[in-house]
């Protein structure tokens, strides 16, 4: 069972057995995703339990610590891009779509093997970026450390680049909803008025789909299903 909850209300989605039920599930997921991406004033406490199911793609969303715009700098975006590439190679995931927003990341990936772990994949991405970022801040901008510090119950502090929570993980298996998710991911910067067209955003796979150029992360078009909308 895949369960995503927003405090104080909760939404639960069980993998449907028909296209009609997946359509309804996708509509609900899209609404939840819009809330997470667009409403910076809302609490973002959440829990997600995901299934690593052979044959499924995964739409992943994860945020910077306290939804701060840590990804508004080129250096942090480059670290994240490199970490995604390395994690995809290490854990054998094909990247289908991505966008880096100032305070969160959307990824659509598909494991190439029958056995895989999205948790290990995400952990690899986050750990590498956090190491780079915290080291840089300590050496070059120590006054910024206070924005990354989390006070623990025992009085100690720990520096975080990412939210401690795992983030959102949505299983997708119908081609139609895979492509609708790709469109949704690419439209994020436009909805936020950060650019006029999806392909204008530097940190996105929209340029690959528009055929303009290859973006910083290679998209595995060969493993994508045929778009049934065409």
HELIX and SHEET records of a PDB file:
HELIX    1   1 UNK A   19  UNK A   38  1                                  20    
HELIX    2   2 UNK A   65  UNK A   67  5                                   3    
HELIX    3   3 UNK A   70  UNK A   72  5                                   3    
HELIX    4   4 UNK A   74  UNK A   91  1                                  18    
HELIX    5   5 UNK A  118  UNK A  140  1                                  23    
HELIX    6   6 UNK A  142  UNK A  147  5                                   6    
HELIX    7   7 UNK A  175  UNK A  191  1                                  17    
HELIX    8   8 UNK A  198  UNK A  200  5                                   3    
HELIX    9   9 UNK A  206  UNK A  210  1                                   5    
HELIX   10  10 UNK A  221  UNK A  223  5                                   3    
SHEET    1   A 3 UNK A  10  UNK A  13  0                                        
SHEET    2   A 3 UNK A   2  UNK A   6 -1                                        
SHEET    3   A 3 UNK A  46  UNK A  49 -1                                        
SHEET    1   B 4 UNK A  93  UNK A 100  0                                        
SHEET    2   B 4 UNK A 104  UNK A 111 -1                                        
SHEET    3   B 4 UNK A  57  UNK A  63 -1                                        
SHEET    4   B 4 UNK A 168  UNK A 172 -1                                        
SHEET    1   C 2 UNK A 149  UNK A 151  0                                        
SHEET    2   C 2 UNK A 157  UNK A 159 -1                                        
END                                                                             
